[in-house]
Amino acid sequence: MTVPPRLALERLSHRFGERLAVDALDLDIAEGEVVCLLGPSGCGKTTTLRLAAGLERVQEGRIRIAGQVVAGAGRALPPERRHVGLMFQDYALFPHLSVIENVAFGLSGRSDGRLDRARAALAKVGLAGRADAFPHMLSGGEQQRVALARALAPGPQVMLMDEPFSGLDIRLRDQVRDDTLALLEAAGTAVLLVTHDPEEAMRMANRIALMRAGRIVQLGPPAALYDHPVDAGAARFFAEASAIPATVRGGRVDSPFGPLAAPTLADGAAAEILIRPHALRLVDRGGAEARVTRCRRLGPDSLIDLELGGGLALSLRAPVLALEPGEMVSLGLDPAQVFVFPAVNG
């Protein structure tokens, strides 16, 4: 017997007036899987999450949770009946309630049973000792963990998270993300996470759904999206890249580093070669000659801006180097981090 996905979004479309925010979107999430909706502001990712939560009414399409239709086809269960947990950027804690009262809020059953479940949830996030504190007495990381405990306390089948870590200090963010992911994995909860941060998506997701203009343009494991982007926009979203214009001849394009394969592009088509900073390396001889225009220290790396013949600009990222503007260097290329796509206006 086939196990249905924990969350299934089927041909979802949603408009705000004349604007199509979500366009015929399909997505399944299995038990214990973390899927990130990733994309720029306005691409439809938060609207998709709100439809799944029941905070927006489905206009077209259908939503199923654990095989049960919760929205669409004349049905619209309210959020509290969908067995979903919700976490948002602002945590939405009640300032006049204690930590344990915040976590117990919305739980069904007798008062003592609700408090027991709340204490158990607080223990899971390491805040059993702060049960009687109030939100203003907590750090940002502790408030986020209270919000997580509140979302986990009812035992949701699906967790819906909208930029839940963006308000945290960058040093704290990684630890809180890792702790949250471990708890969700232990519970076997299906997770739909909205983020605009590619690094966060790659850190947390089993699969990433890259969105643009209300559609999923690429769906797959993080490494697949990074190493095999579907188009130039997808490549640039995951990492900055320098562009070199080119023309396809016999399934190849010429570059300052020699010919590069372009087997899927038509002969004579205008193309652009995208080169990520990590694709370049300094070599002793035999590479493309370039002039250093700037060298900046970025933590353990240096970001080096370069100019090739003809005024072509590239950037190289490598372990710390001290290079001076005007210095000449020889560049090699890793073809795995180079992509050839149709030119944007071609």
C-alpha positions as CSV (number, residue, x, y, z in Angstrom):
1,M,0.0,0.0,0.0
2,T,1.4,3.4,-1.0
3,V,1.8,5.9,1.8
4,P,0.3,9.3,0.8
5,P,2.6,12.3,1.2
6,R,2.1,14.2,4.5
7,L,1.4,17.4,2.5
8,A,0.3,17.5,-1.2
9,L,-0.3,20.8,-3.0
10,E,-2.1,20.1,-6.3
11,R,-2.4,22.6,-9.1
12,L,-2.6,25.6,-6.7
13,S,-3.3,29.0,-8.2
14,H,-4.0,32.2,-6.4
15,R,-4.7,35.8,-7.4
16,F,-4.6,39.1,-5.6
17,G,-6.7,41.2,-7.9
18,E,-5.1,41.0,-11.3
19,R,-1.8,39.7,-10.0
20,L,-1.2,35.9,-10.2
21,A,0.7,35.1,-7.1
22,V,0.8,31.3,-7.4
23,D,0.5,29.6,-10.8
24,A,-0.6,26.0,-11.0
25,L,1.9,24.8,-8.4
26,D,2.3,21.1,-7.6
27,L,4.4,19.9,-4.6
28,D,4.5,16.8,-2.4
29,I,6.3,16.5,1.0
30,A,6.9,13.1,2.6
31,E,7.0,12.2,6.3
32,G,10.2,13.5,7.9
33,E,11.1,15.5,4.8
34,V,12.2,19.2,4.8
35,V,11.3,21.1,1.6
36,C,12.3,24.7,1.2
37,L,10.4,27.2,-0.9
38,L,13.2,29.5,-2.0
39,G,13.0,32.6,-4.1
40,P,13.1,36.4,-4.2
41,S,10.5,38.6,-2.6
42,G,7.2,38.5,-4.4
43,C,7.7,35.0,-6.1
44,G,4.7,33.4,-4.3
45,K,6.5,31.4,-1.6
46,T,4.7,32.9,1.4
47,T,1.3,32.8,-0.3
48,T,1.9,29.1,-1.0
49,L,2.6,28.5,2.7
50,R,-0.4,30.6,3.8
51,L,-2.6,28.5,1.5
52,A,-1.3,25.3,3.1
53,A,-1.9,26.7,6.5
54,G,-5.5,27.8,5.8
55,L,-4.7,31.5,6.3
56,E,-5.7,32.1,2.6
57,R,-8.6,30.4,1.0
58,V,-7.8,28.2,-2.0
59,Q,-9.1,29.6,-5.2
60,E,-7.9,26.9,-7.6
61,G,-6.5,23.5,-6.9
62,R,-6.5,21.2,-3.9
63,I,-4.5,20.6,-0.7
64,R,-4.2,17.2,1.1
65,I,-2.7,16.4,4.4
66,A,-1.9,12.8,5.2
67,G,-4.3,11.9,2.3
68,Q,-7.2,14.0,3.6
69,V,-8.5,16.9,1.5
70,V,-8.3,20.0,3.7
71,A,-8.9,22.6,1.0
72,G,-10.4,22.7,-2.5
73,A,-13.3,20.9,-4.2
74,G,-15.7,22.7,-1.9
75,R,-13.8,22.0,1.3
76,A,-11.9,24.5,3.5
77,L,-10.8,23.3,6.9
78,P,-9.7,26.1,9.3
79,P,-6.1,26.2,10.4
80,E,-6.8,24.7,13.8
81,R,-8.2,21.5,12.2
82,R,-5.4,20.9,9.7
83,H,-2.9,19.4,12.2
84,V,-0.2,21.8,11.1
85,G,2.3,23.7,13.2
86,L,3.0,27.4,12.3
87,M,6.2,29.3,12.9
88,F,6.8,32.9,11.7
89,Q,9.5,35.4,11.7
90,D,8.1,37.5,14.6
91,Y,7.4,34.4,16.8
92,A,4.0,35.9,17.7
93,L,4.3,35.2,21.5
94,F,1.7,36.7,23.8
95,P,3.5,39.2,26.0
96,H,1.1,38.9,28.9
97,L,1.3,35.1,29.1
98,S,4.2,33.1,30.7
99,V,6.3,30.8,28.6
100,I,4.4,27.7,29.6
101,E,1.0,29.5,29.0
102,N,2.2,30.5,25.6
103,V,3.1,26.9,24.7
104,A,-0.2,25.5,26.2
105,F,-2.3,28.1,24.4
106,G,-4.6,26.4,21.9
107,L,-4.0,22.8,23.2
108,S,-7.2,20.9,23.8
109,G,-8.1,18.9,26.9
110,R,-8.0,19.5,30.6
111,S,-5.8,22.1,32.1
112,D,-3.4,19.8,33.9
113,G,-3.0,17.7,30.7
114,R,-2.3,20.7,28.6
115,L,0.3,21.9,31.0
116,D,2.0,18.5,31.0
117,R,2.2,18.6,27.2
118,A,3.5,22.1,27.3
119,R,6.3,21.1,29.8
120,A,7.3,18.2,27.7
121,A,7.6,20.4,24.6
122,L,9.7,23.0,26.6
123,A,11.9,20.2,27.7
124,K,12.5,19.1,24.1
125,V,13.8,22.6,23.3
126,G,15.9,22.9,26.4
127,L,13.7,25.5,28.2
128,A,12.1,23.5,31.0
129,G,13.7,25.9,33.5
130,R,12.1,29.0,31.9
131,A,8.5,27.9,32.1
132,D,7.4,30.7,34.4
133,A,9.3,33.5,32.6
134,F,7.6,36.0,30.3
135,P,8.6,36.6,26.6
136,H,10.3,40.0,27.4
137,M,12.7,38.2,29.8
138,L,14.0,35.9,27.0
139,S,16.7,36.3,24.4
140,G,15.8,36.2,20.7
141,G,17.0,32.6,20.5
142,E,15.0,31.6,23.5
143,Q,11.8,33.2,22.1
144,Q,12.3,31.3,18.9
145,R,12.6,28.0,20.8
146,V,9.4,28.9,22.7
147,A,7.7,29.4,19.4
148,L,9.0,26.0,18.2
149,A,7.8,24.3,21.4
150,R,4.3,25.8,20.9
151,A,4.2,24.6,17.3
152,L,5.4,21.1,18.3
153,A,3.2,20.7,21.4
154,P,0.0,19.6,19.5
155,G,2.0,16.9,17.5
156,P,1.5,18.4,14.1
157,Q,1.8,16.2,11.0
158,V,3.2,19.2,9.0
159,M,5.3,22.1,10.2
160,L,5.0,25.3,8.2
161,M,7.8,27.9,8.7
162,D,8.0,31.3,7.2
163,E,11.5,32.9,7.6
164,P,11.6,31.7,11.2
165,F,15.3,32.4,11.8
166,S,15.8,35.7,10.0
167,G,15.4,37.8,13.2
168,L,18.2,36.0,15.0
169,D,21.8,37.2,15.3
170,I,24.0,35.6,12.6
171,R,26.1,33.7,15.2
172,L,23.1,32.3,16.9
173,R,21.2,31.5,13.7
174,D,23.2,28.5,12.7
175,Q,23.0,26.8,16.1
176,V,19.2,27.4,16.4
177,R,18.6,26.2,12.9
178,D,20.6,23.0,13.6
179,D,18.8,22.4,16.9
180,T,15.4,23.0,15.3
181,L,16.1,20.6,12.4
182,A,17.2,17.9,14.8
183,L,14.0,18.1,16.7
184,L,11.8,18.1,13.6
185,E,13.8,15.1,12.2
186,A,13.3,13.2,15.5
187,A,9.6,13.9,15.4
188,G,9.3,12.7,11.8
189,T,7.5,15.9,10.9
190,A,7.1,17.0,7.3
191,V,8.4,20.6,7.0
192,L,7.6,23.3,4.5
193,L,10.1,26.1,5.1
194,V,10.0,29.5,3.3
195,T,13.2,31.4,2.9
196,H,14.9,33.8,0.5
197,D,18.4,32.7,1.8
198,P,20.0,30.1,-0.5
199,E,22.5,29.1,2.2
200,E,19.7,28.5,4.7
201,A,17.8,26.4,2.2
202,M,20.9,24.3,1.3
203,R,21.7,23.8,5.0
204,M,18.2,22.6,6.0
205,A,16.4,21.1,3.0
206,N,16.2,17.6,1.7
207,R,14.8,19.2,-1.4
208,I,14.6,22.8,-2.6
209,A,11.7,24.2,-4.7
210,L,13.1,27.3,-6.4
211,M,10.2,29.7,-7.2
212,R,9.9,32.5,-9.7
213,A,6.7,34.4,-10.6
214,G,4.4,31.9,-8.8
215,R,5.9,28.8,-10.3
216,I,8.5,26.2,-9.3
217,V,11.2,26.5,-11.9
218,Q,13.5,23.8,-10.4
219,L,12.9,21.1,-7.7
220,G,15.5,18.8,-6.3
221,P,18.2,18.1,-3.7
222,P,20.3,21.1,-2.8
223,A,23.4,19.8,-4.6
224,A,21.4,19.2,-7.8
225,L,20.2,22.8,-7.9
226,Y,23.6,24.2,-7.2
227,D,25.6,22.1,-9.6
228,H,23.0,21.8,-12.3
229,P,20.9,25.0,-12.4
230,V,18.1,25.0,-15.0
231,D,18.8,28.4,-16.3
232,A,20.9,31.5,-15.7
233,G,18.5,32.9,-13.1
234,A,18.8,29.8,-11.1
235,A,22.6,29.7,-11.3
236,R,22.9,33.4,-10.2
237,F,20.4,32.8,-7.3
238,F,22.7,30.3,-5.6
239,A,26.0,32.1,-6.2
240,E,27.2,35.3,-7.8
241,A,28.6,34.8,-11.3
242,S,30.4,36.8,-14.0
243,A,29.0,36.7,-17.5
244,I,30.9,36.6,-20.7
245,P,28.9,36.9,-24.0
246,A,29.5,34.3,-26.6
247,T,28.1,32.7,-29.8
248,V,27.5,29.0,-30.3
249,R,29.5,27.3,-33.0
250,G,29.3,23.6,-33.5
251,G,28.0,22.9,-30.0
252,R,30.7,24.9,-28.4
253,V,31.4,28.5,-27.3
254,D,34.8,30.2,-27.3
255,S,36.0,31.7,-24.0
256,P,39.3,33.2,-22.7
257,F,40.0,29.8,-21.2
258,G,39.4,27.9,-24.5
259,P,36.3,26.3,-25.9
260,L,33.4,25.2,-23.6
261,A,30.6,22.7,-24.4
262,A,27.2,24.0,-25.3
263,P,25.5,20.9,-26.8
264,T,21.9,22.0,-26.2
265,L,22.1,25.4,-27.9
266,A,21.5,26.0,-31.5
267,D,24.3,26.8,-33.9
268,G,24.7,30.6,-34.1
269,A,22.7,31.3,-31.0
270,A,23.7,34.1,-28.7
271,A,24.8,32.7,-25.3
272,E,26.3,33.8,-22.0
273,I,29.0,32.0,-20.1
274,L,28.5,32.2,-16.3
275,I,31.6,31.8,-14.2
276,R,31.4,31.5,-10.5
277,P,34.2,32.9,-8.3
278,H,35.1,29.4,-7.1
279,A,35.5,28.2,-10.7
280,L,38.7,30.2,-11.1
281,R,42.1,29.4,-9.7
282,L,45.6,31.0,-9.9
283,V,48.1,28.9,-12.0
284,D,51.8,29.4,-12.6
285,R,51.5,29.4,-16.4
286,G,49.4,28.5,-19.3
287,G,46.2,30.2,-18.1
288,A,44.3,33.3,-19.2
289,E,46.1,36.5,-18.3
290,A,44.3,38.9,-16.1
291,R,45.0,42.2,-14.2
292,V,44.0,42.5,-10.6
293,T,41.6,45.5,-10.0
294,R,40.8,44.9,-6.3
295,C,41.5,42.4,-3.6
296,R,39.3,42.2,-0.5
297,R,39.5,40.0,2.6
298,L,36.3,38.1,3.4
299,G,37.0,36.1,6.5
300,P,39.1,33.0,5.6
301,D,38.9,33.9,1.9
302,S,39.9,36.7,-0.5
303,L,37.7,38.1,-3.2
304,I,39.7,39.2,-6.1
305,D,38.3,41.4,-8.9
306,L,40.0,40.9,-12.2
307,E,40.0,42.3,-15.7
308,L,40.7,40.2,-18.8
309,G,41.5,41.4,-22.3
310,G,38.7,43.3,-23.9
311,G,37.6,44.7,-20.5
312,L,35.9,41.5,-19.4
313,A,35.4,41.5,-15.6
314,L,35.7,38.4,-13.4
315,S,35.9,37.6,-9.7
316,L,37.9,34.9,-8.0
317,R,37.4,33.6,-4.5
318,A,40.2,31.7,-2.9
319,P,42.1,31.2,0.5
320,V,43.6,34.5,1.7
321,L,45.9,36.1,-0.9
322,A,47.6,39.5,-0.8
323,L,47.5,40.9,-4.4
324,E,47.9,44.5,-5.4
325,P,45.8,46.4,-8.0
326,G,47.6,46.3,-11.3
327,E,49.3,43.0,-10.6
328,M,49.1,40.4,-13.5
329,V,48.0,36.8,-12.8
330,S,47.4,33.6,-14.8
331,L,43.9,32.0,-14.4
332,G,42.8,28.4,-14.7
333,L,39.2,27.3,-14.8
334,D,37.1,24.5,-13.2
335,P,34.5,23.6,-15.9
336,A,32.1,22.1,-13.3
337,Q,31.4,25.7,-12.0
338,V,30.9,27.2,-15.4
339,F,27.5,27.3,-17.2
340,V,26.5,28.2,-20.7
341,F,22.9,29.4,-21.2
342,P,21.0,31.3,-23.9
343,A,21.7,35.0,-23.7
344,V,18.9,36.8,-21.8
345,N,17.9,38.8,-24.9
346,G,18.7,36.0,-27.2
